[in-house]
Amino acid sequence: MKKINHALVTGGAGFIGSHLVDELLENGSMVTVVDNLSTGHRSNIDHLNDRIQFVEGDIRDAELINRVVKGCDVVFHQAAVVSVAISIQDPPHACDVNDLGTVQVLDAARRNGVRRVVMASSSAVYGDDPCLPKSEEMVPKPLSPYAVQKLTGEYYASVFKKLYGLETVCLRYFNVYGPRQDPTSPYSGVISIFMDMATTERVPTIYGDGGQTRDFIYVKDVTRANFLAATESAASGKVFNVGTGKFIRIRDLWDLIGKSSGVSMDPVFGPPRSGDIRESVSDISKIGKHLGFQPQVELRQGIKDTLHWYRSL
């Protein structure tokens, strides 16, 4: 396991990125954060102001990215347009950020002698393939511009490794949840939206019949997977699922959150959303074998901890 001396976290003021910054500092690394604050919030990293270097800027700015990556041995690329819906509404913008932005980050990393880039990909690349669980050996079948862009990022990572010798690792996140996920953002996950509804006693809308399955993984488990991906030699050049290997149906998720918060309300049901995936659960045997990763936070405990954070706002 290699030590991380100085890390750059793109999107480091965001939900996952800010938790990753916490993880890196706990492990003794210097950290630089770059974020344009389009969806990230300074409040997510305010508690770290005297311990990190924060640069407000855009990953598409080649000059800026080349400047902030200097001296870093690892880059964690979290910045993205992460909403399927927004990628469908405005494909050129999402492509500009997710494709061009990723190339700028990879190119700056290889030009400045970065050892490894760990990239956030997505389970969306699997599409609606009925085969379960989703394993990394499956042929991708993206259903949205967002999924195409994340898959393209994986291909760029592979090419940069082959052409330039830049070590890359791609992590296909399943459904990440936890504290700091903004329920008011169109980028939010369903757990943060349900939490907001439960704590304010509003009736949620479930799109479709609620029978969709999702594999929810707590954000602290995701940051630990990132740390292993950056430090274990066996990770280089690989793509890994990051999930729990378990699933829950969306209607059952609302029941669980309602019971945890002491709220009993029946949801209303709306039409299915374009690009939405019906069944999703991860096969995490590969990341377990190569990196020794196993999720540690069970869903009920994670919801309890997240609910506590929401109530403290």
VEXDREN-2710 file (C-alpha; in Angstrom, 1 decimal):
% VEXDREN-2710
k/r/px/py/pz
1/MET/0.0/0.0/0.0
2/LYS/1.5/3.3/-1.1
3/LYS/1.1/6.5/0.9
4/ILE/-0.7/9.5/-0.6
5/ASN/1.5/12.6/0.0
6/HIS/-0.5/15.2/-1.8
7/ALA/-4.0/14.6/-3.4
8/LEU/-6.1/16.8/-5.7
9/VAL/-9.9/16.2/-5.3
10/THR/-11.9/17.6/-8.1
11/GLY/-15.5/18.3/-6.9
12/GLY/-14.1/18.3/-3.4
13/ALA/-16.8/20.6/-2.0
14/GLY/-19.5/18.2/-3.2
15/PHE/-21.3/15.4/-1.3
16/ILE/-18.9/12.5/-1.9
17/GLY/-15.8/14.7/-2.6
18/SER/-16.0/16.4/0.8
19/HIS/-16.1/13.1/2.6
20/LEU/-13.2/12.0/0.6
21/VAL/-11.3/15.0/1.7
22/ASP/-12.0/14.1/5.3
23/GLU/-10.7/10.6/4.7
24/LEU/-7.5/11.8/3.1
25/LEU/-6.7/14.2/5.9
26/GLU/-7.4/11.5/8.5
27/ASN/-4.7/9.4/6.7
28/GLY/-2.1/12.2/6.8
29/SER/-2.3/13.5/3.2
30/MET/-2.0/17.1/2.0
31/VAL/-5.2/18.0/0.0
32/THR/-6.0/20.5/-2.7
33/VAL/-9.7/20.9/-3.7
34/VAL/-10.9/22.4/-6.9
35/ASP/-14.7/23.0/-7.3
36/ASN/-16.7/25.5/-9.2
37/LEU/-19.5/25.4/-6.6
38/SER/-22.2/24.8/-9.1
39/THR/-23.5/21.9/-7.0
40/GLY/-20.9/21.7/-4.2
41/HIS/-21.0/23.9/-1.1
42/ARG/-18.3/25.6/0.8
43/SER/-20.2/24.6/4.0
44/ASN/-19.2/21.0/3.3
45/ILE/-15.5/21.8/3.8
46/ASP/-15.7/24.9/6.1
47/HIS/-14.5/22.7/9.0
48/LEU/-11.3/22.1/7.0
49/ASN/-10.4/25.6/5.9
50/ASP/-7.1/25.7/7.7
51/ARG/-6.1/22.2/6.6
52/ILE/-6.6/22.3/2.8
53/GLN/-6.0/24.4/-0.2
54/PHE/-9.3/25.4/-1.9
55/VAL/-9.4/26.7/-5.4
56/GLU/-12.7/27.8/-6.9
57/GLY/-12.6/26.9/-10.6
58/ASP/-13.8/24.7/-13.4
59/ILE/-12.2/21.4/-14.5
60/ARG/-12.6/22.5/-18.2
61/ASP/-10.1/25.3/-17.5
62/ALA/-6.9/23.6/-18.7
63/GLU/-4.6/26.3/-17.3
64/LEU/-6.2/26.1/-13.8
65/ILE/-6.1/22.3/-13.7
66/ASN/-2.5/22.2/-14.8
67/ARG/-1.7/24.6/-12.0
68/VAL/-3.5/22.8/-9.2
69/VAL/-2.3/19.4/-10.2
70/LYS/1.4/20.3/-9.8
71/GLY/3.0/18.5/-6.9
72/CYS/0.2/16.0/-6.5
73/ASP/0.9/12.3/-6.6
74/VAL/-2.8/11.2/-6.8
75/VAL/-5.9/12.8/-8.3
76/PHE/-9.4/11.9/-7.3
77/HIS/-11.7/13.0/-10.1
78/GLN/-15.2/13.5/-8.6
79/ALA/-16.4/16.6/-10.4
80/ALA/-19.2/16.0/-12.9
81/VAL/-22.7/16.7/-14.0
82/VAL/-24.1/13.8/-12.0
83/SER/-27.8/13.9/-12.9
84/VAL/-29.3/11.6/-15.5
85/ALA/-32.2/13.9/-15.9
86/ILE/-30.1/17.0/-16.6
87/SER/-27.9/15.0/-19.1
88/ILE/-31.2/14.2/-20.9
89/GLN/-32.4/17.8/-20.8
90/ASP/-29.1/19.4/-21.8
91/PRO/-26.7/16.8/-23.4
92/PRO/-24.1/19.2/-24.8
93/HIS/-23.5/20.8/-21.3
94/ALA/-23.3/17.5/-19.6
95/CYS/-20.9/16.2/-22.3
96/ASP/-18.8/19.3/-22.0
97/VAL/-18.3/18.8/-18.3
98/ASN/-18.2/15.0/-18.2
99/ASP/-16.1/14.3/-21.3
100/LEU/-14.0/17.4/-21.9
101/GLY/-13.5/18.0/-18.2
102/THR/-12.3/14.4/-17.7
103/VAL/-9.9/14.7/-20.6
104/GLN/-8.5/17.9/-19.1
105/VAL/-8.0/16.3/-15.7
106/LEU/-6.3/13.2/-17.2
107/ASP/-4.1/15.3/-19.5
108/ALA/-3.0/17.5/-16.7
109/ALA/-2.2/14.5/-14.6
110/ARG/0.0/12.9/-17.2
111/ARG/1.8/16.1/-18.0
112/ASN/2.6/16.8/-14.4
113/GLY/3.8/13.3/-13.4
114/VAL/0.9/12.2/-11.3
115/ARG/1.2/8.6/-10.2
116/ARG/-2.5/7.6/-10.2
117/VAL/-5.9/9.0/-11.1
118/VAL/-9.0/7.5/-9.4
119/MET/-12.1/8.3/-11.3
120/ALA/-15.8/8.3/-10.3
121/SER/-17.8/6.3/-12.8
122/SER/-21.3/4.9/-12.4
123/SER/-23.5/1.8/-12.4
124/ALA/-25.6/3.6/-15.0
125/VAL/-23.2/2.2/-17.6
126/TYR/-24.9/-1.2/-17.2
127/GLY/-28.3/0.2/-18.3
128/ASP/-31.3/-2.1/-18.0
129/ASP/-29.5/-5.4/-18.7
130/PRO/-31.7/-7.9/-16.9
131/CYS/-28.7/-9.9/-15.7
132/LEU/-28.2/-9.6/-12.0
133/PRO/-26.1/-8.8/-10.1
134/LYS/-24.2/-6.3/-12.3
135/SER/-20.6/-7.4/-12.8
136/GLU/-17.7/-5.6/-14.4
137/GLU/-17.5/-8.2/-17.2
138/MET/-20.9/-7.4/-18.6
139/VAL/-21.2/-5.5/-21.8
140/PRO/-22.3/-1.9/-21.0
141/LYS/-25.7/-0.8/-22.3
142/PRO/-26.0/2.9/-21.4
143/LEU/-29.5/4.4/-21.5
144/SER/-28.7/8.1/-21.0
145/PRO/-26.1/10.7/-22.1
146/TYR/-24.8/10.6/-18.5
147/ALA/-24.2/6.9/-18.7
148/VAL/-22.5/7.3/-22.1
149/GLN/-20.3/10.0/-20.7
150/LYS/-19.2/8.0/-17.7
151/LEU/-18.4/5.0/-19.9
152/THR/-16.4/7.3/-22.2
153/GLY/-14.4/8.5/-19.2
154/GLU/-13.5/4.9/-18.5
155/TYR/-12.3/4.5/-22.1
156/TYR/-10.2/7.6/-21.8
157/ALA/-8.7/6.3/-18.6
158/SER/-7.7/3.1/-20.3
159/VAL/-6.2/4.9/-23.2
160/PHE/-4.2/7.3/-21.0
161/LYS/-2.8/4.2/-19.2
162/LYS/-1.8/2.5/-22.4
163/LEU/-0.4/5.5/-24.2
164/TYR/1.2/7.5/-21.4
165/GLY/1.7/5.0/-18.5
166/LEU/-0.6/7.0/-16.2
167/GLU/-2.1/4.7/-13.6
168/THR/-5.9/4.9/-13.6
169/VAL/-8.7/3.2/-11.6
170/CYS/-12.4/3.7/-12.4
171/LEU/-15.0/3.1/-9.7
172/ARG/-18.6/2.4/-10.7
173/TYR/-20.6/3.8/-7.9
174/PHE/-24.0/2.4/-7.2
175/ASN/-26.5/4.5/-5.2
176/VAL/-24.4/6.6/-2.7
177/TYR/-26.2/8.2/0.3
178/GLY/-25.3/9.9/3.6
179/PRO/-24.8/13.3/5.3
180/ARG/-24.2/16.4/3.1
181/GLN/-26.3/15.1/0.2
182/ASP/-28.4/18.2/-0.7
183/PRO/-32.1/17.2/-1.0
184/THR/-33.0/20.5/-2.7
185/SER/-30.7/19.8/-5.7
186/PRO/-31.9/18.2/-8.9
187/TYR/-28.8/16.0/-8.6
188/SER/-30.0/14.5/-5.3
189/GLY/-30.4/10.8/-4.7
190/VAL/-33.7/9.3/-3.6
191/ILE/-32.6/8.8/0.0
192/SER/-31.9/12.5/0.5
193/ILE/-35.2/13.4/-1.0
194/PHE/-37.1/10.9/1.1
195/MET/-35.2/12.2/4.2
196/ASP/-36.3/15.7/3.4
197/MET/-39.9/14.6/2.9
198/ALA/-40.0/12.6/6.1
199/THR/-38.4/15.3/8.3
200/THR/-40.8/18.0/7.0
201/GLU/-43.8/15.5/6.9
202/ARG/-44.5/15.9/3.2
203/VAL/-45.8/13.2/0.9
204/PRO/-43.2/11.9/-1.5
205/THR/-43.7/11.1/-5.1
206/ILE/-42.4/7.7/-6.4
207/TYR/-41.9/7.6/-10.1
208/GLY/-43.1/4.3/-11.5
209/ASP/-44.6/1.6/-9.4
210/GLY/-41.9/1.7/-6.7
211/GLY/-40.8/-1.8/-7.5
212/GLN/-37.4/-0.6/-8.8
213/THR/-34.5/-2.1/-7.0
214/ARG/-31.4/-0.1/-5.9
215/ASP/-28.1/-0.9/-4.2
216/PHE/-27.5/1.8/-1.6
217/ILE/-24.0/2.3/-0.3
218/TYR/-23.0/4.7/2.6
219/VAL/-20.7/7.5/1.6
220/LYS/-18.0/6.6/4.1
221/ASP/-17.7/3.1/2.5
222/VAL/-17.3/4.9/-0.9
223/THR/-14.5/7.1/0.4
224/ARG/-12.7/4.0/1.8
225/ALA/-13.0/2.3/-1.6
226/ASN/-11.4/5.4/-3.2
227/PHE/-8.6/5.3/-0.7
228/LEU/-7.9/1.6/-1.5
229/ALA/-8.1/2.3/-5.2
230/ALA/-5.4/5.0/-4.8
231/THR/-3.0/3.0/-2.6
232/GLU/-3.2/-0.6/-3.6
233/SER/-0.9/-1.6/-6.5
234/ALA/-3.4/-4.3/-7.6
235/ALA/-6.0/-1.6/-8.5
236/SER/-4.1/0.0/-11.4
237/GLY/-5.8/-0.2/-14.8
238/LYS/-9.0/-1.8/-13.4
239/VAL/-12.7/-1.0/-13.2
240/PHE/-14.5/-1.8/-10.0
241/ASN/-18.1/-1.8/-8.8
242/VAL/-18.6/0.1/-5.5
243/GLY/-21.8/-1.1/-3.9
244/THR/-23.0/-3.5/-1.2
245/GLY/-24.2/-6.5/-3.2
246/LYS/-27.7/-6.0/-1.6
247/PHE/-30.8/-4.2/-2.8
248/ILE/-34.1/-2.7/-1.6
249/ARG/-37.2/-1.7/-3.6
250/ILE/-37.9/2.0/-3.7
251/ARG/-41.4/1.7/-2.0
252/ASP/-39.8/-0.4/0.8
253/LEU/-37.1/2.3/1.2
254/TRP/-39.8/4.9/1.9
255/ASP/-41.4/2.6/4.5
256/LEU/-38.0/2.1/6.1
257/ILE/-37.2/5.9/6.2
258/GLY/-40.7/6.6/7.4
259/LYS/-40.4/4.2/10.3
260/SER/-37.0/5.5/11.2
261/SER/-38.3/9.0/11.4
262/GLY/-41.6/8.2/13.0
263/VAL/-43.7/9.2/10.0
264/SER/-46.5/7.1/8.4
265/MET/-47.6/8.4/5.0
266/ASP/-48.5/6.7/1.8
267/PRO/-46.5/8.0/-1.2
268/VAL/-48.1/9.1/-4.4
269/PHE/-47.0/7.5/-7.7
270/GLY/-46.0/9.4/-10.8
271/PRO/-45.1/8.2/-14.3
272/PRO/-41.7/6.4/-14.8
273/ARG/-38.8/8.8/-15.6
274/SER/-37.0/8.7/-18.9
275/GLY/-33.7/6.8/-18.6
276/ASP/-34.5/5.3/-15.3
277/ILE/-33.2/1.7/-14.6
278/ARG/-35.6/-0.9/-13.3
279/GLU/-33.2/-3.4/-11.5
280/SER/-29.8/-2.7/-10.0
281/VAL/-27.6/-4.5/-7.6
282/SER/-23.8/-4.9/-7.6
283/ASP/-21.5/-7.8/-7.8
284/ILE/-18.6/-6.7/-5.5
285/SER/-16.5/-9.8/-5.7
286/LYS/-13.9/-8.2/-7.9
287/ILE/-13.2/-5.2/-5.5
288/GLY/-13.2/-7.6/-2.6
289/LYS/-10.7/-9.9/-4.3
290/HIS/-8.2/-7.2/-5.5
291/LEU/-8.6/-4.5/-2.8
292/GLY/-10.0/-6.4/0.2
293/PHE/-13.0/-4.0/0.2
294/GLN/-16.2/-4.9/2.0
295/PRO/-18.9/-2.4/2.9
296/GLN/-19.1/-1.8/6.7
297/VAL/-22.3/0.3/7.1
298/GLU/-25.6/-1.6/6.9
299/LEU/-28.5/0.3/5.4
300/ARG/-30.6/0.7/8.6
301/GLN/-27.6/2.1/10.4
302/GLY/-26.7/4.4/7.5
303/ILE/-30.2/5.8/7.3
304/LYS/-30.2/6.3/11.1
305/ASP/-26.9/8.3/10.9
306/THR/-28.1/10.3/7.9
307/LEU/-31.4/11.1/9.5
308/HIS/-29.5/12.4/12.6
309/TRP/-27.6/14.7/10.3
310/TYR/-30.7/16.0/8.5
311/ARG/-32.4/16.8/11.9
312/SER/-29.3/18.8/12.9
313/LEU/-29.6/21.2/10.0
END
